[in-house]
Amino acid sequence: MTINWNAMEAFSWDDLASSEEWVKHLNAFLDRAKIETDPKKRDRIAAKLDEFADKYSGDELSLTTKLDSAARKAARALRNENIDQGIKDLALATSDYRAAVKELDVVAASLKKEASVLRAESFTSAVSCLSETILSLKNLSQTLKDGDTKDLAAAITESIENVQQLRNKLEAAS
């Protein structure tokens, strides 16, 4: 995604919430930097890249540092008056950025895997607790067979059925 000039001028880093949005827009600015030839516009893009480095703070410190560094290098490359050197520097900054994004993808995949494991453990724990609850309620229901507690026994039996349905749904979802 290459950002157009008007969108870039109106853009604010403060409007972004997730790291993915920050990285997506940083990529858009880097793409725009590669094609922009007007020195004033290149300087404006450099200012936006510096803003990124000033404002971005992700959860992973080393990754944040790498993204900030890539943005700063790209900003310096855009301000370089020696066009050939600026192009080389911009290519280096882009390479650093791509490496940081790959690292971000690895971290994100790892976090998704951990979340999946935690979710599975939560489901297993809930199913186990519900099974114990069902057993306890069945035992209690069997002790309540005399006249005064028949209504209570019926309510417990109904509750057992509801808890069993919930347990079955959790087992199916896990």
N, CA, C and O of each residue as an XYZ file, in Angstrom:
696
protein
N       0.854     -1.174      0.000
C       0.000      0.000      0.000
C       0.894      1.229      0.000
O       1.703      1.418      0.908
N       0.746      2.045     -1.001
C       1.457      3.317     -1.040
C       0.458      4.415     -0.694
O      -0.624      4.489     -1.277
N       0.823      5.248      0.241
C      -0.073      6.306      0.699
C      -0.014      7.479     -0.276
O       1.065      7.854     -0.735
N      -1.179      8.062     -0.594
C      -1.155      9.216     -1.499
C      -0.800     10.478     -0.711
O      -0.877     10.510      0.517
N      -0.417     11.497     -1.442
C       0.127     12.700     -0.808
C      -0.882     13.360      0.131
O      -0.521     13.729      1.248
N      -2.145     13.516     -0.297
C      -3.150     14.177      0.541
C      -3.414     13.379      1.817
O      -3.537     13.958      2.897
N      -3.500     12.078      1.699
C      -3.704     11.236      2.882
C      -2.513     11.333      3.821
O      -2.671     11.325      5.042
N      -1.325     11.425      3.247
C      -0.121     11.531      4.066
C      -0.114     12.841      4.853
O       0.241     12.858      6.031
N      -0.499     13.919      4.211
C      -0.507     15.219      4.883
C      -1.489     15.229      6.055
O      -1.222     15.852      7.083
N      -2.619     14.545      5.904
C      -3.650     14.541      6.937
C      -3.422     13.450      7.987
O      -4.108     13.422      9.009
N      -2.488     12.576      7.747
C      -2.271     11.415      8.591
C      -1.736     11.792      9.974
O      -0.912     12.696     10.117
N      -2.231     11.069     10.993
C      -1.727     11.240     12.354
C      -1.454      9.867     12.960
O      -2.317      8.989     12.937
N      -0.263      9.687     13.495
C       0.096      8.427     14.149
C      -0.777      8.192     15.375
O      -0.958      7.050     15.799
N      -1.316      9.259     15.943
C      -2.131      9.148     17.153
C      -3.439      8.396     16.915
O      -4.075      7.939     17.864
N      -3.842      8.265     15.645
C      -5.107      7.598     15.322
C      -4.989      6.078     15.288
O      -5.994      5.388     15.114
N      -3.781      5.546     15.450
C      -3.565      4.102     15.311
C      -3.588      3.407     16.668
O      -3.141      3.959     17.673
N      -4.114      2.190     16.677
C      -4.221      1.454     17.938
C      -3.291      0.250     17.995
O      -2.533      0.102     18.954
N      -3.337     -0.601     16.993
C      -2.580     -1.856     17.064
C      -1.200     -1.729     16.416
O      -0.970     -0.859     15.575
N      -0.302     -2.601     16.819
C       1.038     -2.640     16.224
C       0.949     -2.924     14.733
O       1.736     -2.399     13.945
N      -0.022     -3.766     14.346
C      -0.183     -4.095     12.925
C      -0.498     -2.843     12.116
O       0.015     -2.672     11.010
N      -1.349     -1.959     12.667
C      -1.672     -0.711     11.968
C      -0.434      0.179     11.843
O      -0.198      0.775     10.792
N       0.346      0.267     12.905
C       1.558      1.081     12.884
C       2.512      0.571     11.810
O       3.041      1.349     11.015
N       2.726     -0.738     11.795
C       3.665     -1.336     10.834
C       3.147     -1.151      9.410
O       3.924     -0.846      8.506
N       1.851     -1.332      9.203
C       1.247     -1.166      7.874
C       1.473      0.254      7.361
O       1.828      0.449      6.199
N       1.269      1.237      8.220
C       1.449      2.629      7.787
C       2.923      3.002      7.633
O       3.276      3.782      6.749
N       3.774      2.454      8.478
C       5.212      2.678      8.288
C       5.623      2.144      6.915
O       6.379      2.794      6.192
N       5.131      0.980      6.568
C       5.423      0.393      5.260
C       4.925      1.307      4.135
O       5.609      1.489      3.128
N       3.742      1.872      4.310
C       3.190      2.776      3.290
C       4.086      4.008      3.116
O       4.316      4.454      1.992
N       4.584      4.549      4.210
C       5.473      5.710      4.119
C       6.806      5.337      3.462
O       7.355      6.103      2.671
N       7.313      4.156      3.799
C       8.564      3.713      3.169
C       8.365      3.500      1.666
O       9.242      3.836      0.870
N       7.222      2.947      1.280
C       6.923      2.775     -0.146
C       6.827      4.134     -0.845
O       7.324      4.310     -1.958
N       6.187      5.079     -0.179
C       6.065      6.431     -0.760
C       7.450      7.081     -0.885
O       7.724      7.787     -1.855
N       8.296      6.842      0.080
C       9.648      7.423      0.065
C      10.438      6.944     -1.149
O      11.235      7.696     -1.711
N      10.216      5.692     -1.554
C      10.950      5.132     -2.687
C      10.615      5.812     -4.008
O      11.446      5.850     -4.916
N       9.413      6.346     -4.120
C       8.985      6.917     -5.409
C       8.986      8.439     -5.437
O       8.858      9.035     -6.506
N       9.128      9.078     -4.276
C       9.041     10.538     -4.220
C      10.364     11.185     -4.651
O      11.430     10.820     -4.155
N      10.284     12.145     -5.575
C      11.489     12.820     -6.066
C      11.552     14.283     -5.631
O      12.636     14.866     -5.609
N      10.438     14.875     -5.292
C      10.395     16.281     -4.876
C      11.063     16.431     -3.509
O      10.630     15.798     -2.547
N      12.110     17.256     -3.404
C      12.849     17.393     -2.134
C      11.968     17.837     -0.963
O      12.159     17.367      0.159
N      11.018     18.722     -1.203
C      10.148     19.180     -0.110
C       9.242     18.045      0.374
O       9.007     17.893      1.572
N       8.746     17.263     -0.562
C       7.896     16.136     -0.182
C       8.715     15.045      0.507
O       8.246     14.408      1.451
N       9.942     14.836      0.028
C      10.809     13.857      0.682
C      11.091     14.282      2.130
O      11.139     13.444      3.031
N      11.275     15.577      2.340
C      11.508     16.088      3.685
C      10.259     15.893      4.556
O      10.373     15.581      5.741
N       9.085     16.074      3.978
C       7.833     15.877      4.721
C       7.649     14.401      5.103
O       7.199     14.089      6.205
N       7.997     13.514      4.190
C       7.933     12.077      4.494
C       8.924     11.751      5.614
O       8.612     10.985      6.527
N      10.106     12.333      5.535
C      11.115     12.120      6.578
C      10.579     12.567      7.937
O      10.807     11.901      8.947
N       9.872     13.687      7.961
C       9.294     14.169      9.224
C       8.267     13.170      9.766
O       8.203     12.936     10.973
N       7.471     12.586      8.877
C       6.482     11.577      9.305
C       7.192     10.322      9.842
O       6.735      9.712     10.808
N       8.296      9.950      9.215
C       9.062      8.794      9.693
C       9.671      9.074     11.068
O       9.705      8.199     11.934
N      10.153     10.311     11.255
C      10.664     10.697     12.576
C       9.547     10.665     13.624
O       9.766     10.256     14.764
N       8.350     11.103     13.224
C       7.201     11.045     14.140
C       6.927      9.604     14.553
O       6.647      9.327     15.719
N       7.009      8.689     13.588
C       6.818      7.275     13.915
C       7.790      6.864     15.016
O       7.390      6.295     16.032
N       9.065      7.158     14.804
C      10.092      6.765     15.767
C       9.861      7.415     17.131
O      10.154      6.814     18.165
N       9.342      8.628     17.132
C       9.076      9.322     18.394
C       7.867      8.739     19.137
O       7.852      8.704     20.368
N       6.864      8.286     18.395
C       5.594      7.922     19.020
C       5.352      6.428     19.189
O       4.603      6.028     20.080
N       5.970      5.595     18.352
C       5.671      4.160     18.414
C       6.315      3.538     19.632
O       7.491      3.760     19.918
N       5.516      2.746     20.350
C       6.054      1.987     21.479
C       5.283      0.673     21.559
O       4.214      0.594     22.164
N       5.846     -0.345     20.939
C       5.218     -1.656     20.942
C       5.520     -2.407     22.229
O       6.231     -1.918     23.107
N       4.964     -3.602     22.317
C       5.151     -4.420     23.513
C       6.545     -5.041     23.584
O       7.065     -5.280     24.674
N       7.134     -5.294     22.449
C       8.432     -5.954     22.365
C       9.510     -4.883     22.174
O       9.609     -4.300     21.095
N      10.313     -4.619     23.200
C      11.277     -3.522     23.177
C      12.290     -3.645     22.039
O      12.561     -2.665     21.346
N      12.848     -4.836     21.843
C      13.874     -4.976     20.799
C      13.274     -4.750     19.423
O      13.924     -4.179     18.547
N      12.051     -5.190     19.226
C      11.374     -4.975     17.941
C      11.046     -3.499     17.748
O      11.200     -2.966     16.649
N      10.600     -2.849     18.797
C      10.317     -1.411     18.733
C      11.578     -0.647     18.349
O      11.538      0.264     17.522
N      12.683     -1.026     18.952
C      13.958     -0.371     18.657
C      14.332     -0.554     17.189
O      14.802      0.386     16.548
N      14.131     -1.739     16.661
C      14.465     -2.008     15.256
C      13.570     -1.221     14.306
O      14.051     -0.674     13.314
N      12.280     -1.160     14.597
C      11.371     -0.386     13.744
C      11.690      1.102     13.818
O      11.699      1.792     12.799
N      11.953      1.592     15.026
C      12.333      2.999     15.186
C      13.614      3.310     14.415
O      13.714      4.339     13.746
N      14.580      2.415     14.516
C      15.854      2.595     13.822
C      15.651      2.624     12.310
O      16.241      3.453     11.617
N      14.820      1.721     11.803
C      14.552      1.688     10.360
C      13.890      2.994      9.915
O      14.229      3.540      8.865
N      12.951      3.489     10.713
C      12.278      4.751     10.373
C      13.267      5.910     10.388
O      13.234      6.758      9.497
N      14.146      5.959     11.387
C      15.139      7.047     11.472
C      16.135      6.984     10.299
O      16.473      8.009      9.707
N      16.596      5.777      9.976
C      17.519      5.621      8.844
C      16.870      6.080      7.549
O      17.500      6.754      6.734
N      15.613      5.715      7.362
C      14.897      6.121      6.151
C      14.744      7.647      6.116
O      14.890      8.264      5.061
N      14.453      8.242      7.258
C      14.308      9.702      7.327
C      15.631     10.387      6.968
O      15.648     11.364      6.220
N      16.738      9.866      7.510
C      18.052     10.445      7.172
C      18.361     10.269      5.692
O      18.906     11.172      5.058
N      18.017      9.113      5.143
C      18.271      8.849      3.723
C      17.485      9.826      2.852
O      17.991     10.301      1.836
N      16.268     10.120      3.243
C      15.442     11.060      2.467
C      16.011     12.476      2.503
O      15.819     13.252      1.567
N      16.696     12.801      3.566
C      17.254     14.154      3.704
C      18.654     14.271      3.093
O      19.205     15.367      2.997
N      19.217     13.147      2.686
C      20.557     13.140      2.100
C      20.515     13.828      0.734
O      19.724     13.450     -0.130
N      21.350     14.820      0.546
C      21.359     15.556     -0.722
C      22.031     14.769     -1.838
O      21.766     15.017     -3.014
N      22.891     13.833     -1.487
C      23.502     12.958     -2.473
C      22.480     11.854     -2.782
O      22.316     10.909     -2.011
N      21.811     11.993     -3.905
C      20.705     11.113     -4.254
C      21.137      9.647     -4.288
O      20.431      8.789     -3.757
N      22.274      9.347     -4.897
C      22.723      7.956     -4.981
C      22.932      7.360     -3.590
O      22.512      6.235     -3.316
N      23.584      8.126     -2.718
C      23.802      7.646     -1.352
C      22.468      7.539     -0.618
O      22.253      6.597      0.145
N      21.581      8.490     -0.842
C      20.254      8.454     -0.222
C      19.482      7.207     -0.622
O      18.808      6.599      0.210
N      19.575      6.824     -1.889
C      18.892      5.618     -2.370
C      19.466      4.380     -1.693
O      18.721      3.490     -1.283
N      20.800      4.324     -1.574
C      21.431      3.187     -0.895
C      21.010      3.125      0.572
O      20.694      2.058      1.098
N      21.012      4.285      1.217
C      20.629      4.337      2.631
C      19.159      3.945      2.829
O      18.809      3.266      3.794
N      18.319      4.383      1.906
C      16.904      4.045      1.978
C      16.707      2.535      1.786
O      15.875      1.920      2.454
N      17.474      1.952      0.878
C      17.399      0.500      0.664
C      17.817     -0.243      1.934
O      17.201     -1.246      2.297
N      18.859      0.244      2.609
C      19.298     -0.362      3.873
C      18.217     -0.242      4.941
O      17.933     -1.199      5.661
N      17.624      0.934      5.036
C      16.570      1.148      6.029
C      15.380      0.235      5.749
O      14.786     -0.326      6.669
N      15.044      0.093      4.482
C      13.938     -0.779      4.104
C      14.257     -2.227      4.443
O      13.383     -2.968      4.894
N      15.486     -2.629      4.232
C      15.916     -3.988      4.575
C      15.800     -4.216      6.086
O      15.321     -5.261      6.526
N      16.239     -3.240      6.866
C      16.113     -3.339      8.329
C      14.643     -3.457      8.734
O      14.280     -4.233      9.618
N      13.815     -2.665      8.061
C      12.384     -2.701      8.346
C      11.811     -4.089      8.049
O      11.074     -4.646      8.862
N      12.147     -4.638      6.899
C      11.631     -5.958      6.510
C      12.060     -7.033      7.535
O      11.274     -7.914      7.883
N      13.296     -6.946      8.004
C      13.776     -7.902      9.010
C      12.977     -7.758     10.310
O      12.633     -8.755     10.946
N      12.688     -6.529     10.693
C      11.910     -6.292     11.913
C      10.486     -6.817     11.759
O       9.926     -7.373     12.704
N       9.900     -6.646     10.582
C       8.544     -7.134     10.344
C       8.504     -8.662     10.408
O       7.556     -9.241     10.937
N       9.538     -9.309      9.866
C       9.601    -10.774      9.955
C       9.653    -11.201     11.422
O       8.999    -12.163     11.822
N      10.436    -10.476     12.211
C      10.530    -10.786     13.635
C       9.173    -10.566     14.307
O       8.769    -11.354     15.162
N       8.482     -9.515     13.928
C       7.149     -9.242     14.465
C       6.193    -10.382     14.123
O       5.392    -10.796     14.961
N       6.276    -10.883     12.903
C       5.424    -11.997     12.492
C       5.697    -13.238     13.330
O       4.767    -13.953     13.705
N       6.971    -13.498     13.626
C       7.336    -14.650     14.455
C       6.789    -14.474     15.869
O       6.239    -15.413     16.445
N       6.937    -13.281     16.424
C       6.425    -13.003     17.770
C       4.903    -13.156     17.787
O       4.352    -13.757     18.710
N       4.225    -12.620     16.781
C       2.764    -12.717     16.711
C       2.314    -14.171     16.616
O       1.350    -14.567     17.270
N       3.002    -14.960     15.813
C       2.650    -16.376     15.679
C       2.846    -17.101     17.009
O       2.026    -17.934     17.394
N       3.925    -16.783     17.700
C       4.192    -17.398     18.994
C       3.100    -17.031     20.006
O       2.637    -17.883     20.766
N       2.697    -15.770     20.008
C       1.646    -15.332     20.930
C       0.309    -16.000     20.610
O      -0.443    -16.349     21.519
N       0.013    -16.177     19.326
C      -1.224    -16.851     18.937
C      -1.205    -18.299     19.406
O      -2.221    -18.825     19.860
N      -0.043    -18.943     19.294
C       0.077    -20.331     19.733
C      -0.118    -20.424     21.245
O      -0.827    -21.306     21.730
N       0.516    -19.508     21.993
C       0.359    -19.492     23.445
C      -1.092    -19.256     23.835
O      -1.602    -19.895     24.755
N      -1.757    -18.337     23.138
C      -3.159    -18.052     23.427
C      -4.022    -19.281     23.168
O      -4.953    -19.568     23.920
N      -3.708    -19.996     22.109
C      -4.451    -21.213     21.784
C      -4.274    -22.270     22.870
O      -5.235    -22.938     23.251
N      -3.055    -22.421     23.363
C      -2.777    -23.394     24.432
C      -3.528    -22.990     25.705
O      -4.133    -23.832     26.368
N      -3.485    -21.708     26.037
C      -4.186    -21.238     27.235
C      -5.694    -21.451     27.113
O      -6.361    -21.817     28.080
N      -6.214    -21.218     25.925
C      -7.642    -21.416     25.682
C      -7.990    -22.899     25.878
O      -8.980    -23.225     26.533
N      -7.187    -23.777     25.319
C      -7.438    -25.216     25.460
C      -7.370    -25.638     26.924
O      -8.189    -26.435     27.382
N      -6.402    -25.109     27.652
C      -6.291    -25.428     29.078
C      -7.514    -24.933     29.843
O      -8.000    -25.615     30.745
N      -8.012    -23.751     29.488
C      -9.200    -23.203     30.148
C     -10.423    -24.067     29.879
O     -11.221    -24.324     30.781
N     -10.568    -24.515     28.637
C     -11.688    -25.387     28.298
C     -11.592    -26.705     29.081
O     -12.585    -27.175     29.637
N     -10.416    -27.281     29.120
C     -10.220    -28.551     29.834
C     -10.543    -28.386     31.316
O     -11.202    -29.235     31.916
N     -10.077    -27.294     31.893
C     -10.336    -27.028     33.308
C     -11.830    -26.840     33.560
O     -12.367    -27.368     34.533
N     -12.496    -26.096     32.694
C     -13.936    -25.870     32.858
C     -14.709    -27.180     32.746
O     -15.609    -27.439     33.545
N     -14.366    -28.001     31.766
C     -15.037    -29.293     31.585
C     -14.838    -30.167     32.819
O     -15.773    -30.819     33.285
N     -13.625    -30.175     33.339
C     -13.329    -30.964     34.534
C     -14.152    -30.478     35.730
O     -14.732    -31.288     36.454
N     -14.203    -29.175     35.935
C     -14.979    -28.608     37.052
C     -16.467    -28.915     36.894
O     -17.144    -29.247     37.867
N     -16.970    -28.803     35.668
C     -18.384    -29.098     35.430
C     -18.683    -30.574     35.683
O     -19.743    -30.914     36.208
N     -17.754    -31.447     35.311
C     -17.941    -32.880     35.566
C     -18.025    -33.152     37.067
O     -18.855    -33.943     37.517
N     -17.166    -32.495     37.831
C     -17.192    -32.656     39.284
C     -18.497    -32.112     39.862
O     -19.066    -32.700     40.782
N     -18.965    -30.996     39.326
C     -20.214    -30.397     39.786
C     -21.391    -31.338     39.514
O     -22.267    -31.521     40.360
N     -21.389    -31.926     38.327
C     -22.456    -32.870     37.968
C     -22.467    -34.046     38.932
O     -23.525    -34.450     39.414
N     -21.305    -34.589     39.209
C     -21.206    -35.724     40.123
C     -21.707    -35.344     41.522
O     -22.453    -36.097     42.148
N     -21.292    -34.183     41.997
C     -21.727    -33.726     43.324
C     -23.235    -33.515     43.370
O     -23.885    -33.894     44.344
N     -23.791    -32.918     42.332
C     -25.238    -32.691     42.288
C     -26.008    -34.005     42.216
O     -27.057    -34.140     42.846
N     -25.505    -34.969     41.460
C     -26.159    -36.284     41.389
C     -26.166    -36.953     42.765
O     -27.178    -37.511     43.190
N     -25.023    -36.888     43.453
C     -24.943    -37.472     44.802
C     -25.930    -36.794     45.747
O     -26.610    -37.462     46.526
N     -26.006    -35.468     45.676
C     -26.929    -34.726     46.525
C     -28.371    -35.077     46.176
O     -29.194    -35.260     47.073
N     -28.681    -35.173     44.912
C     -30.034    -35.483     44.460
C     -30.493    -36.846     44.979
O     -31.658    -37.010     45.342
N     -29.601    -37.807     45.017
C     -29.948    -39.149     45.481
C     -30.284    -39.177     46.974
O     -31.005    -40.062     47.435
N     -29.766    -38.222     47.715
C     -30.055    -38.173     49.155
C     -31.357    -37.428     49.447
O     -31.825    -37.428     50.586
N     -31.938    -36.803     48.446
C     -33.147    -35.992     48.645
C     -34.373    -36.667     48.051
O     -34.979    -36.123     47.128
N     -34.753    -37.822     48.547
C     -35.875    -38.559     47.972
C     -37.144    -38.486     48.831
O     -38.209    -38.925     48.395
N     -37.039    -37.943     50.031
C     -38.243    -37.919     50.855
C     -39.172    -36.777     50.443
O     -38.788    -35.964     49.602
N     -40.340    -36.690     50.984
C     -41.406    -35.786     50.560
C     -41.062    -34.312     50.584
O     -41.427    -33.588     49.658
N     -40.378    -33.844     51.605
C     -40.098    -32.413     51.736
C     -39.081    -31.912     50.726
O     -39.051    -30.717     50.434
N     -38.265    -32.770     50.197
C     -37.166    -32.329     49.342
C     -37.323    -32.767     47.883
O     -36.391    -32.636     47.089
N     -38.515    -33.292     47.530
C     -38.702    -33.741     46.150
C     -38.581    -32.589     45.162
O     -38.011    -32.762     44.085
N     -39.103    -31.425     45.506
C     -39.001    -30.250     44.619
C     -37.544    -29.835     44.442
O     -37.111    -29.491     43.343
N     -36.810    -29.872     45.526
C     -35.385    -29.542     45.465
C     -34.643    -30.564     44.619
O     -33.767    -30.198     43.835
N     -34.980    -31.840     44.765
C     -34.336    -32.890     43.973
C     -34.643    -32.706     42.488
O     -33.778    -32.920     41.638
N     -35.873    -32.310     42.182
C     -36.250    -32.070     40.779
C     -35.475    -30.878     40.215
O     -35.031    -30.913     39.068
N     -35.315    -29.841     41.007
C     -34.553    -28.662     40.559
C     -33.087    -29.019     40.332
O     -32.460    -28.544     39.385
N     -32.557    -29.852     41.202
C     -31.169    -30.290     41.050
C     -31.022    -31.137     39.794
O     -30.045    -30.986     39.061
N     -31.968    -32.016     39.537
C     -31.924    -32.855     38.335
C     -31.966    -31.983     37.073
O     -31.249    -32.240     36.106
N     -32.805    -30.962     37.098
C     -32.875    -30.025     35.959
C     -31.544    -29.284     35.804
O     -31.061    -29.089     34.688
N     -30.969    -28.881     36.908
C     -29.668    -28.191     36.868
C     -28.578    -29.099     36.314
O     -27.714    -28.663     35.553
N     -28.633    -30.353     36.704
C     -27.647    -31.327     36.203
C     -27.722    -31.407     34.687
O     -26.697    -31.414     34.005
N     -28.939    -31.469     34.166
C     -29.111    -31.539     32.708
C     -28.540    -30.294     32.023
O     -27.891    -30.393     30.981
N     -28.788    -29.122     32.619
C     -28.251    -27.870     32.042
C     -26.727    -27.830     32.091
O     -26.078    -27.419     31.129
N     -26.170    -28.255     33.199
C     -24.711    -28.269     33.345
C     -24.105    -29.277     32.368
O     -23.049    -29.022     31.789
N     -24.774    -30.428     32.184
C     -24.278    -31.421     31.223
C     -24.297    -30.863     29.796
O     -23.377    -31.110     29.016
N     -25.341    -30.116     29.465
C     -25.407    -29.496     28.133
C     -24.265    -28.499     27.943
O     -23.633    -28.454     26.887
N     -24.010    -27.703     28.978
C     -22.903    -26.747     28.908
C     -21.576    -27.467     28.758
O     -20.741    -27.075     27.943
N     -21.377    -28.518     29.540
C     -20.137    -29.288     29.449
C     -19.964    -29.874     28.031
O     -18.874    -29.825     27.462
N     -21.042    -30.420     27.480
C     -20.972    -30.985     26.126
C     -20.613    -29.922     25.090
O     -19.844    -30.188     24.166
N     -21.169    -28.720     25.242
C     -20.845    -27.617     24.315
C     -19.372    -27.212     24.449
O     -18.702    -26.954     23.450
N     -18.882    -27.158     25.673
C     -17.463    -26.821     25.883
C     -16.555    -27.890     25.285
O     -15.544    -27.579     24.655
N     -16.924    -29.149     25.488
C     -16.115    -30.233     24.921
C     -16.099    -30.143     23.402
O     -15.061    -30.362     22.779
N     -17.232    -29.826     22.807
C     -17.313    -29.727     21.343
C     -16.500    -28.538     20.824
O     -15.930    -28.594     19.735
N     -16.455    -27.472     21.608
C     -15.743    -26.268     21.167
C     -14.235    -26.372     21.343
O     -13.482    -25.649     20.692
N     -13.789    -27.271     22.224
C     -12.348    -27.340     22.502
C     -11.601    -28.216     21.551
O     -10.385    -28.363     21.671
